[in-house]
């Protein structure tokens, strides 16, 4: 297909990508806002496509973890593409799901796992670090086994500020300090390095379940910041979710599902 519009509706941001000429030519982000109407989102997406010099796309593919927004984006997508929009819901698309029940698996985790499997073609651990941190395992011959879900850095910082009387809200980061010599520094060290330690431990435990050390694929807003602090090599894939949507659309097209 000539133009593919991929839409990833997350809890904090909505990521949109335009794939053409065998590459992602444009990427846009919007804040997730359930109060916005379908018309408002349609104007934004139409503006993005006009910026790219595109009228209608051949296919729109959507993954959403915000059920309240899914119908609105489905209606919007119908006005932007020649084909009916494709909403990705696990299982399927060439990846089996050993999750109970399979439909309870978040579309974002499924799509990331699908992309990582296509890229690695072997046992792989998929780490997505954003609003939450998810560490998931995919095993031969292409089965999503399961994983872990943990709070992201912003959740950790907010929990300290909201759950205590005197601790301030500190924007999370990963400082060079090993210990804090003020309350602000102590929170920064605890949240930043605590989060890194949590990711390290969860990946090690996932390896134990898989029976060997496997490739690790990183994505999400915190991936680039966390990568230098990890105790293992990891492959950074900022476009992993969009790539997963593209693979799903390709599979559906080849199996006449779209």
C-alpha positions in Angstrom: 0.0 0.0 0.0 1.2 3.5 -0.8 0.2 5.4 2.4 -0.4 3.8 5.8 -1.6 6.0 8.7 -0.9 4.3 12.1 -2.5 5.6 15.3 -1.4 4.5 18.8 -3.8 5.8 21.5 -2.0 5.7 24.8 -2.9 6.9 28.3 -0.8 10.0 28.1 0.0 10.6 24.4 -1.4 9.7 21.0 1.3 8.8 18.5 0.6 9.0 14.8 2.8 7.9 12.0 2.6 8.1 8.2 4.4 5.3 6.4 5.2 5.7 2.7 8.0 4.9 0.3 9.2 2.1 2.6 9.8 4.3 5.7 8.1 6.4 8.4 8.1 9.8 6.7 6.2 11.7 9.4 5.5 11.2 13.1 3.2 13.4 15.3 2.1 13.4 18.9 -0.9 14.7 20.7 -1.9 14.7 24.3 -4.6 12.2 25.2 -7.8 14.0 26.1 -11.1 12.1 26.5 -12.9 15.5 26.5 -12.0 16.2 22.9 -14.6 15.4 20.3 -14.2 13.3 17.2 -14.5 16.5 15.1 -11.6 18.1 17.0 -9.4 15.0 16.5 -10.4 14.9 12.8 -9.3 18.5 12.3 -5.9 17.7 13.9 -5.3 14.5 11.9 -6.5 16.2 8.7 -4.0 19.0 9.4 -1.2 16.5 9.9 -2.0 14.9 6.5 -2.2 18.2 4.8 1.2 19.1 6.3 2.5 15.9 4.7 0.9 16.7 1.3 -1.4 13.7 1.5 -5.2 13.7 1.0 -6.5 10.2 1.8 -4.4 7.3 2.9 -4.8 3.7 1.7 -5.2 2.3 5.2 -5.6 3.4 8.7 -4.6 1.1 11.6 -5.4 1.8 15.2 -4.3 0.4 18.6 -5.9 1.9 21.7 -5.7 1.4 25.5 -8.2 4.2 26.0 -11.6 2.6 25.2 -13.5 6.0 25.5 -11.5 7.3 22.6 -11.5 4.3 20.3 -15.0 4.9 18.7 -14.1 8.6 18.1 -10.9 7.7 16.3 -12.6 4.9 14.3 -15.1 7.5 13.0 -12.2 9.9 12.2 -10.2 7.2 10.4 -13.2 6.4 8.2 -12.9 10.0 6.7 -9.2 9.8 6.2 -8.6 6.5 4.3 -10.0 4.6 1.3 -10.4 1.4 3.3 -12.3 0.9 6.6 -10.0 1.4 9.6 -8.3 -1.6 11.1 -8.4 -1.8 14.9 -5.8 -4.2 16.4 -7.1 -6.4 19.2 -5.2 -9.4 20.3 -4.7 -12.3 19.6 -3.9 -12.8 15.9 -1.7 -11.2 13.2 0.8 -14.0 13.3 1.5 -13.9 17.1 -0.1 -16.4 19.5 -1.1 -15.2 22.9 -0.7 -17.4 26.0 -2.5 -14.8 28.2 -5.7 -15.4 30.1 -8.0 -14.3 28.7 -6.1 -13.2 25.5 -8.4 -10.3 24.9 -7.4 -8.8 28.3 -3.9 -8.1 26.9 -3.4 -4.4 26.2 -3.2 -3.6 22.5 0.1 -1.6 23.1 1.8 -4.6 24.7 0.6 -6.9 22.0 1.7 -4.6 19.2 5.1 -4.0 20.7 5.6 -7.8 21.1 4.5 -8.3 17.5 7.1 -5.8 16.3 9.9 -7.2 18.5 9.1 -10.7 17.3 9.3 -9.7 13.6 12.6 -7.9 14.2 14.3 -10.6 16.3 12.7 -13.9 15.2 13.8 -15.5 18.4 13.0 -15.4 22.1 12.9 -11.7 23.1 12.1 -9.5 26.1 10.2 -6.3 25.2 10.5 -3.3 27.6 8.2 -0.3 27.2 8.9 2.6 29.6 6.4 5.4 29.7 3.4 6.1 31.9 3.9 2.5 33.1 6.7 0.1 32.6 5.9 -3.3 30.9 8.4 -6.1 30.6 7.1 -8.9 28.3 8.3 -12.2 27.0 7.9 -13.6 23.5 9.1 -17.1 22.8 9.6 -19.4 19.8 7.7 -20.1 17.6 6.0 -16.7 18.1 4.1 -16.8 21.3 3.4 -13.9 23.7 4.0 -15.6 27.1 3.1 -12.8 29.5 5.1 -10.3 31.5 5.0 -7.7 34.3 3.4 -4.2 34.7 4.9 -1.7 37.0 4.6 2.1 37.7 6.6 4.5 35.5 8.8 7.2 37.0 6.0 9.8 37.0 3.7 7.5 38.9 6.5 6.9 41.5 7.1 10.6 42.0 3.4 11.4 42.2 2.8 8.6 44.7 5.5 10.1 47.1 4.0 13.6 46.8 0.4 12.6 47.1 0.8 10.0 49.8 2.8 12.0 52.2 2.4 15.3 54.0 5.8 17.0 53.4 7.5 15.4 50.4 7.4 17.6 47.4 6.6 16.6 43.8 10.0 16.4 42.0 10.1 15.9 38.2 11.6 12.4 37.8 15.1 12.0 36.3 18.1 9.8 36.7 20.8 11.9 38.5 24.5 11.2 38.6 24.3 11.3 42.4 24.5 8.0 44.3 22.8 9.4 47.4 20.8 12.5 47.9 22.0 15.2 50.3 18.7 17.1 50.3 15.1 15.9 50.3 14.8 16.9 46.6 18.0 15.0 45.7 16.9 12.0 47.8 13.6 11.7 45.9 15.4 12.1 42.6 17.8 9.3 43.5 15.2 7.0 44.9 12.8 7.4 42.0 15.3 7.5 39.1 17.7 4.8 40.3 14.9 2.8 41.9 13.1 2.7 38.6 16.3 1.5 36.8 16.8 -1.2 39.4 13.2 -2.4 39.0 13.6 -2.7 35.2 16.9 -4.6 35.7 15.4 -7.0 38.1 12.3 -7.6 36.1 14.3 -8.3 33.0 16.6 -10.8 34.9 13.5 -12.6 36.2 12.0 -12.8 32.7 15.2 -14.3 31.5 15.0 -16.9 34.2 11.5 -17.9 33.0 12.8 -18.0 29.4 15.7 -20.2 30.4 18.4 -18.1 28.9 19.5 -14.5 28.3 17.7 -13.3 25.2 17.8 -10.0 23.2 16.1 -7.1 24.9 14.2 -4.5 22.9 13.5 -1.1 24.5 10.9 1.5 23.6 8.8 4.3 25.2 9.5 7.8 26.4 12.0 6.8 29.1 13.9 4.2 27.1 16.7 6.4 25.8 17.3 7.9 29.3 17.3 4.5 31.0 19.3 2.5 28.5 22.8 3.7 29.6 22.1 2.7 33.2 21.0 -0.9 32.5 23.1 -3.9 33.4 22.6 -5.6 30.0 22.7 -4.7 26.3 19.5 -3.6 24.8 18.3 -2.6 21.4 16.6 0.8 21.3 13.5 0.9 19.0 11.7 4.3 19.3 9.3 3.4 16.5 8.5 -0.1 17.8 4.7 0.5 18.3 4.2 2.0 14.9 6.2 -0.8 13.4 4.0 -3.3 15.1 0.9 -1.6 13.7 2.5 -1.8 10.3 3.2 -5.5 10.6 -0.4 -6.1 11.8 -1.8 -4.2 8.8 0.5 -6.1 6.4 -0.6 -9.4 7.9 -4.3 -8.4 7.7 -3.9 -7.3 4.1 -2.2 -10.6 3.1 -5.0 -12.5 4.9 -7.8 -10.3 3.5 -8.9 -9.0 6.9 -8.7 -5.3 6.0 
